[in-house]
Amino acid sequence: MKILIPTPLRSYTRQKRLVEADGATVGAVLDDLEGQFPGIRFRMVDEHDRMRRHMRLFVNGEQVFDLARALDASDEIAIVQALSGG
């Protein structure tokens, strides 16, 4: 499936905006990304296996919080890094 990578994580994907990954769940897709691009998963998921507060993940335009969410091969995932400031 197609995964949209945010600019801050493109150093892991060798500057690729779109990458392909496989998995039956969101967590499995993130594991596949980690296998292809070592270090990228830890930037998105903490040591308790939860999405980091500054990361957002969308499946077909719907925000997802559960890494166990089932996926179809035709799903599209967008990873977004939340911005903050003052």
VENWO-V579848 format. One record per run of one state. SS is the DSSP state (alpha for helix, beta for strand, coil for the rest). FROM is the first residue (numbers start at 0). LEN is the number of residues. If there is no record, write none. Layout:
ss/from/len
SS/FROM/LEN
SS/FROM/LEN
This chain:
ss/from/len
coil/0/1
beta/1/3
coil/4/2
alpha/6/3
coil/9/8
beta/17/3
coil/20/4
beta/24/1
alpha/25/11
coil/36/3
alpha/39/5
beta/44/1
coil/45/5
beta/50/1
coil/51/3
beta/54/5
coil/59/2
beta/61/3
coil/64/5
beta/69/1
coil/70/5
beta/75/6
coil/81/5
